[in-house]
Amino acid sequence: MNIFNNLFKKILVQIIVVSSFSTLVSANNLTVTSTADSGSGTLRELVSISVAGDTIDLSPVTGQTIDLNSTLTIDRNLTIIGHGVQITTTQINTSAPLIDITTGATVNISDIEFSDINNTANSTSVTYVISASTSNPSLNLDNCSFKDNDGILTPVSISSNSSFKIENSSFINNITGSVGALNVVNAPGKVINTTIANNIAGSTAGGIYIYGNTVKVENSTIVNNTANHSSLGSGGIRVINIPNSVLHLKNSILYGNSGFIGNNLETEGVGAVVSFGNNFISSTVGTPNFSTDSGAIGDILNTVTDPLLGTLTKDSDGVTWAYTLIESSTLIDSGSCTAIDTTTITIDQFGNLRNDGSCDIGAIEYIVQPKLTLKAHGGALQFDG
């Protein structure tokens, strides 16, 4: 991957975001002008006066923080574009989600950092950062970050035949009572180009919990998560014991996770994991129902090989975090650019192009840095790069 491809990064990401939200285009574009909890120009006011299909734009408050003092309920189709705004709470003192999506609404949220919700320090009692569970809502998250939240049950909870898509996002350093990143109960969905890392869960899964329906995880990095339950659980992903609980996995990293039954994966009873290839899974212990799709190739399983992950890095153009790859990592060019649904993967979590013919495993493409050399030319030093 050449670093100069990044010149086209923002344009491509914006095209993809607009395309993803095209079904919800509305004549009404509402603009947030205040970071207060309520009142004129606030996010809460604009949600309340919006009609289905509206877009709420937070660009005037870019880089600022909105501190909600009660649950924000969304019961209609909306697109919310955050432009890097942080949303948190230091005030909610009843057991409730920060954002509750209800009544069949389709909600698209992008470019928002949900962070620093600390139930212990602030005597708050937030259950979930985002909950989608009433009357089959649909949740789509793009370029969102859930980071440094403490004492909640889980950052995102989706249930009751809701559907979801989480892409180009990250769940980092959350300390939870139940699941470290994503709790899924009877809800089909996808996790794409997403990093789930360094979360500590007090119960069943350090990363993702799946109960019912099929969840697809592709081009993602799930590392260094912990489930602290004393008799069950997986540090990475736990797939529970009902017939249609299935994880489809492709081009993803599961490494360095820790749990009682399975460090990276656990299937309980008839819960199942199906690999569609090009996964790096350091251990599949705890996963008796692990199988490989008939056309899958390129898995690296049950290995002591160090994947050589680099530093945890924030996207310079967004709010999410991810582990880069070190130059000699075996994951470079070992992945697939074809998704489970056979579409072509074109970008990574940070919006870097995956266009060198051989995608890397995980959420982030390794970027080849230009090499500068010094040459003597006419008695002067000349840079070549």
SULCORUR-V960613 format. One record per residue. N is the residue number from 1. PSI is psi in whole degrees, -180 to 180 (none if undefined). OMEGA is omega in whole degrees, 0 to 359 (NA if undefined). Layout:
{{N | PSI | OMEGA} {N | PSI | OMEGA}}
//
This chain:
{{1 | 124 | 179} {2 | 137 | 184} {3 | -25 | 183} {4 | -13 | 174} {5 | -22 | 181} {6 | -18 | 179} {7 | -27 | 182} {8 | 2 | 189} {9 | -54 | 186} {10 | -41 | 181} {11 | -46 | 182} {12 | -44 | 180} {13 | -42 | 180} {14 | -39 | 177} {15 | -43 | 181} {16 | -42 | 180} {17 | -46 | 180} {18 | -42 | 179} {19 | -42 | 182} {20 | -33 | 184} {21 | 12 | 189} {22 | -27 | 181} {23 | -11 | 183} {24 | 20 | 182} {25 | 134 | 183} {26 | 156 | 175} {27 | -18 | 184} {28 | 115 | 172} {29 | 110 | 185} {30 | 138 | 187} {31 | 125 | 176} {32 | 128 | 180} {33 | -3 | 182} {34 | 141 | 177} {35 | 5 | 177} {36 | 163 | 179} {37 | -40 | 183} {38 | 167 | 180} {39 | -174 | 186} {40 | 131 | 175} {41 | 6 | 181} {42 | 162 | 176} {43 | -44 | 181} {44 | -43 | 180} {45 | -44 | 184} {46 | -35 | 174} {47 | -41 | 184} {48 | -33 | 182} {49 | -6 | 182} {50 | 161 | 171} {51 | 161 | 183} {52 | 130 | 179} {53 | -6 | 180} {54 | 159 | 173} {55 | 130 | 177} {56 | 122 | 187} {57 | 125 | 181} {58 | 16 | 186} {59 | -33 | 179} {60 | -18 | 180} {61 | 26 | 178} {62 | 134 | 177} {63 | 1 | 181} {64 | 176 | 184} {65 | 135 | 173} {66 | 121 | 181} {67 | 104 | 183} {68 | 138 | 180} {69 | 3 | 172} {70 | 167 | 182} {71 | 135 | 173} {72 | 111 | 182} {73 | 131 | 178} {74 | 116 | 185} {75 | 23 | 179} {76 | 164 | 181} {77 | 122 | 182} {78 | 152 | 167} {79 | 126 | 179} {80 | 118 | 182} {81 | 115 | 193} {82 | -25 | 181} {83 | 39 | 174} {84 | 9 | 178} {85 | 145 | 172} {86 | 134 | 173} {87 | 131 | 182} {88 | -174 | 168} {89 | 140 | 170} {90 | 13 | 193} {91 | -25 | 185} {92 | 120 | 184} {93 | 18 | 171} {94 | 153 | 182} {95 | 100 | 185} {96 | 158 | 175} {97 | 156 | 174} {98 | -47 | 176} {99 | 129 | 183} {100 | 117 | 181} {101 | 124 | 190} {102 | 180 | 170} {103 | 46 | 173} {104 | 13 | 182} {105 | 145 | 169} {106 | 116 | 186} {107 | 127 | 177} {108 | 124 | 180} {109 | 130 | 180} {110 | 154 | 170} {111 | 46 | 177} {112 | 139 | 173} {113 | 119 | 175} {114 | 107 | 189} {115 | 165 | 173} {116 | 29 | 170} {117 | 112 | 187} {118 | 96 | 182} {119 | -35 | 183} {120 | -50 | 184} {121 | -35 | 187} {122 | 5 | 182} {123 | 31 | 174} {124 | 171 | 183} {125 | 47 | 178} {126 | 132 | 178} {127 | -55 | 180} {128 | 149 | 171} {129 | -49 | 175} {130 | 131 | 176} {131 | 134 | 175} {132 | 103 | 189} {133 | -10 | 187} {134 | 125 | 175} {135 | 44 | 169} {136 | 53 | 176} {137 | 170 | 178} {138 | 130 | 183} {139 | 128 | 175} {140 | 119 | 179} {141 | 131 | 178} {142 | 126 | 178} {143 | 50 | 175} {144 | 149 | 182} {145 | 134 | 174} {146 | 108 | 193} {147 | 138 | 172} {148 | 38 | 174} {149 | 138 | 190} {150 | 127 | 173} {151 | -3 | 175} {152 | 169 | 175} {153 | -48 | 176} {154 | 151 | 180} {155 | -50 | 183} {156 | 128 | 178} {157 | 127 | 183} {158 | 129 | 184} {159 | 179 | 172} {160 | 52 | 175} {161 | 18 | 170} {162 | 165 | 174} {163 | 159 | 185} {164 | 158 | 170} {165 | 122 | 178} {166 | 120 | 182} {167 | 152 | 177} {168 | 39 | 186} {169 | 176 | 179} {170 | 148 | 176} {171 | 108 | 191} {172 | 132 | 169} {173 | 37 | 175} {174 | 139 | 176} {175 | 114 | 191} {176 | 163 | 178} {177 | -17 | 185} {178 | -73 | 185} {179 | 138 | 187} {180 | -29 | 184} {181 | -60 | 192} {182 | 122 | 178} {183 | 118 | 184} {184 | 119 | 179} {185 | 112 | 179} {186 | 50 | 181} {187 | 121 | 177} {188 | 149 | 178} {189 | -177 | 184} {190 | 146 | 170} {191 | 118 | 188} {192 | 138 | 175} {193 | 50 | 186} {194 | 143 | 178} {195 | 128 | 176} {196 | 110 | 190} {197 | 144 | 171} {198 | 29 | 176} {199 | 147 | 178} {200 | 117 | 181} {201 | 140 | 181} {202 | -2 | 184} {203 | -114 | 203} {204 | -26 | 184} {205 | 129 | 177} {206 | -22 | 181} {207 | -79 | 186} {208 | 138 | 175} {209 | 128 | 183} {210 | 119 | 176} {211 | 101 | 178} {212 | 144 | 178} {213 | 177 | 182} {214 | 129 | 175} {215 | 130 | 179} {216 | 128 | 176} {217 | 119 | 185} {218 | 144 | 174} {219 | 45 | 183} {220 | 161 | 181} {221 | 117 | 183} {222 | 101 | 190} {223 | 148 | 170} {224 | 34 | 176} {225 | 154 | 184} {226 | 135 | 170} {227 | 122 | 189} {228 | 14 | 179} {229 | 143 | 187} {230 | -10 | 184} {231 | -2 | 180} {232 | 176 | 172} {233 | 162 | 179} {234 | 141 | 175} {235 | -27 | 181} {236 | -85 | 183} {237 | 133 | 176} {238 | 128 | 180} {239 | 119 | 195} {240 | 171 | 193} {241 | 73 | 163} {242 | 154 | 192} {243 | -34 | 184} {244 | 21 | 173} {245 | 106 | 185} {246 | 135 | 171} {247 | 124 | 170} {248 | 128 | 191} {249 | 130 | 177} {250 | 141 | 171} {251 | 42 | 185} {252 | 159 | 180} {253 | 128 | 168} {254 | 113 | 190} {255 | 140 | 172} {256 | 12 | 178} {257 | 160 | 185} {258 | 126 | 177} {259 | 167 | 185} {260 | -45 | 182} {261 | -53 | 181} {262 | 133 | 180} {263 | -49 | 182} {264 | -40 | 184} {265 | 148 | 170} {266 | 129 | 169} {267 | 125 | 178} {268 | 127 | 179} {269 | -122 | 184} {270 | 2 | 173} {271 | 144 | 190} {272 | 152 | 172} {273 | 129 | 177} {274 | 121 | 177} {275 | 132 | 173} {276 | 16 | 170} {277 | 161 | 174} {278 | 36 | 174} {279 | 145 | 170} {280 | 110 | 180} {281 | 109 | 187} {282 | -29 | 177} {283 | 137 | 174} {284 | 14 | 176} {285 | 136 | 183} {286 | 5 | 184} {287 | 70 | 181} {288 | -29 | 180} {289 | 52 | 176} {290 | 127 | 179} {291 | 168 | 182} {292 | 131 | 177} {293 | 150 | 187} {294 | -29 | 181} {295 | 8 | 186} {296 | 140 | 175} {297 | 167 | 167} {298 | 9 | 177} {299 | 143 | 171} {300 | 104 | 191} {301 | 150 | 173} {302 | 62 | 187} {303 | 150 | 174} {304 | 3 | 179} {305 | 132 | 175} {306 | 123 | 181} {307 | -9 | 178} {308 | 62 | 173} {309 | 144 | 179} {310 | -146 | 183} {311 | 156 | 173} {312 | 119 | 191} {313 | 141 | 175} {314 | 140 | 177} {315 | 127 | 182} {316 | -18 | 182} {317 | 12 | 183} {318 | -161 | 185} {319 | -4 | 188} {320 | 164 | 181} {321 | 151 | 179} {322 | 159 | 172} {323 | 125 | 173} {324 | 175 | 177} {325 | 143 | 174} {326 | 150 | 190} {327 | -36 | 184} {328 | 13 | 181} {329 | 138 | 178} {330 | -11 | 181} {331 | -17 | 181} {332 | 129 | 180} {333 | 18 | 178} {334 | 4 | 184} {335 | -167 | 179} {336 | 142 | 177} {337 | 9 | 180} {338 | 125 | 180} {339 | 172 | 179} {340 | -36 | 180} {341 | 11 | 176} {342 | 3 | 173} {343 | 163 | 182} {344 | 132 | 176} {345 | 124 | 185} {346 | -25 | 181} {347 | 164 | 174} {348 | -171 | 185} {349 | -37 | 182} {350 | 2 | 181} {351 | 4 | 175} {352 | 143 | 181} {353 | 137 | 172} {354 | 77 | 189} {355 | 21 | 180} {356 | 12 | 176} {357 | -23 | 180} {358 | 102 | 181} {359 | 155 | 174} {360 | 157 | 176} {361 | 137 | 177} {362 | -170 | 188} {363 | -21 | 189} {364 | 134 | 172} {365 | 139 | 173} {366 | 133 | 181} {367 | 119 | 178} {368 | 120 | 181} {369 | 137 | 177} {370 | 141 | 181} {371 | 129 | 180} {372 | 134 | 177} {373 | 154 | 178} {374 | 131 | 178} {375 | 142 | 175} {376 | 126 | 182} {377 | 106 | 179} {378 | 33 | 179} {379 | 0 | 180} {380 | 156 | 176} {381 | 136 | 181} {382 | 134 | 178} {383 | 131 | 171} {384 | 136 | 180} {385 | none | NA}}
//
